[in-house]
């Protein structure tokens, strides 16, 4: 009889641990995912900031808020990244950027009059 109880207890413990391990492993993956850096860019006659510096491979989310009512600033273009987005007045527009390699990526309004730069710097070894 004691062996039966021992087997039941061991079986219950193994089942409980097996059920927890996948959840713990999944939680660890979530914790290791790099955080997304959010940067607000106000559009009001110019981009503020007009120069953004991020690290190579960093996950970045740009939140454009257009205050300007000029038709010139109604869209933002990242030509090198193939991104073109409308910017309605007083409505935030989020642009998720892919992990980028080191370099300079220009962005501008649809008329190419208002300009900014996204500089991606190499990570130090």
C-alpha positions as CSV (number, residue, x, y, z in Angstrom):
1,X,0.0,0.0,0.0
2,X,2.8,2.5,0.8
3,X,4.2,1.9,-2.7
4,X,0.9,2.8,-4.3
5,X,0.7,6.1,-2.4
6,X,4.3,6.9,-3.2
7,X,3.6,6.2,-7.0
8,X,0.5,8.5,-6.9
9,X,2.4,11.3,-5.1
10,X,5.4,11.0,-7.5
11,X,3.1,10.9,-10.5
12,X,1.2,14.0,-9.3
13,X,4.5,15.9,-8.7
14,X,5.9,15.0,-12.2
15,X,2.6,16.0,-13.8
16,X,2.6,19.3,-11.9
17,X,6.3,20.1,-12.8
18,X,5.8,19.1,-16.4
19,X,2.8,21.5,-16.6
20,X,4.8,24.4,-15.1
21,X,8.0,24.0,-17.1
22,X,6.6,24.9,-20.5
23,X,4.8,27.9,-19.0
24,X,8.0,29.0,-17.3
25,X,10.0,28.5,-20.5
26,X,7.5,30.6,-22.4
27,X,7.7,33.4,-19.8
28,X,11.4,33.4,-20.0
29,X,11.2,33.9,-23.8
30,X,8.9,36.8,-23.3
31,X,11.3,38.4,-20.8
32,X,14.3,38.0,-23.1
33,X,12.5,39.7,-26.1
34,X,14.1,43.1,-26.5
35,X,11.9,46.0,-25.5
36,X,10.5,48.3,-28.2
37,X,11.8,51.8,-27.9
38,X,9.1,54.4,-28.5
39,X,10.0,57.8,-29.8
40,X,7.5,60.6,-30.4
41,X,8.1,62.9,-33.4
42,X,6.0,66.1,-33.4
43,X,5.4,67.5,-36.9
44,X,4.8,71.3,-36.7
45,X,6.6,73.1,-39.4
46,X,9.5,70.7,-38.9
47,X,10.1,67.3,-37.3
48,X,11.0,67.5,-33.6
49,X,13.3,65.7,-33.1
50,X,14.7,66.0,-36.6
51,X,17.6,63.7,-35.8
52,X,16.9,60.3,-34.1
53,X,19.8,58.0,-33.1
54,X,19.2,54.4,-32.4
55,X,21.4,51.3,-32.1
56,X,21.8,48.7,-34.8
57,X,19.1,46.0,-34.5
58,X,17.1,47.9,-31.9
59,X,13.4,47.6,-32.2
60,X,11.9,51.1,-32.6
61,X,8.4,52.4,-32.8
62,X,8.1,56.0,-34.1
63,X,4.9,57.9,-33.0
64,X,4.3,60.8,-35.3
65,X,1.9,63.5,-34.1
66,X,1.1,66.1,-36.7
67,X,0.2,69.6,-35.3
68,X,0.8,71.4,-38.6
69,X,-2.1,72.0,-40.9
70,X,0.1,72.6,-44.0
71,X,-0.5,70.1,-46.9
72,X,3.2,69.7,-47.1
73,X,3.5,67.7,-43.9
74,X,0.4,65.5,-44.5
75,X,2.6,62.4,-45.0
76,X,6.0,61.1,-44.0
77,X,8.3,59.1,-46.3
78,X,11.2,56.8,-45.5
79,X,12.2,56.2,-49.1
80,X,15.1,53.8,-48.3
81,X,12.7,51.7,-46.2
82,X,9.8,51.8,-48.6
83,X,7.6,53.5,-46.0
84,X,5.0,56.2,-46.8
85,X,2.3,57.1,-44.3
86,X,-0.4,59.7,-44.1
87,X,-0.3,61.9,-41.1
88,X,-3.8,63.2,-40.2
89,X,-3.7,66.3,-38.1
90,X,-3.8,65.7,-34.3
91,X,-4.0,61.9,-34.7
92,X,-0.9,59.8,-33.7
93,X,0.4,57.6,-36.4
94,X,2.7,54.7,-35.4
95,X,5.4,53.4,-37.6
96,X,7.1,50.1,-36.5
97,X,10.6,50.0,-37.9
98,X,12.3,46.8,-38.7
99,X,15.7,46.0,-37.1
100,X,18.0,48.1,-39.1
101,X,21.7,47.9,-39.9
102,X,24.1,50.8,-39.2
103,X,23.6,53.8,-41.5
104,X,21.7,57.0,-42.1
105,X,18.0,56.8,-43.2
106,X,16.4,60.0,-44.2
107,X,12.8,60.8,-43.8
108,X,10.8,63.7,-45.3
109,X,7.4,65.0,-46.1
110,X,5.7,64.1,-49.3
111,X,7.0,67.3,-50.9
112,X,10.6,66.7,-49.7
113,X,10.6,70.1,-48.0
114,X,10.6,69.0,-44.3
115,X,13.4,66.6,-43.5
116,X,14.7,64.4,-40.8
117,X,17.4,61.7,-40.2
118,X,17.3,58.4,-38.5
119,X,20.9,57.4,-37.6
120,X,21.5,53.8,-36.8
121,X,24.8,53.4,-35.0
122,X,26.7,50.1,-34.9
123,X,26.6,48.2,-31.6
124,X,29.9,48.0,-29.8
125,X,31.4,44.5,-29.5
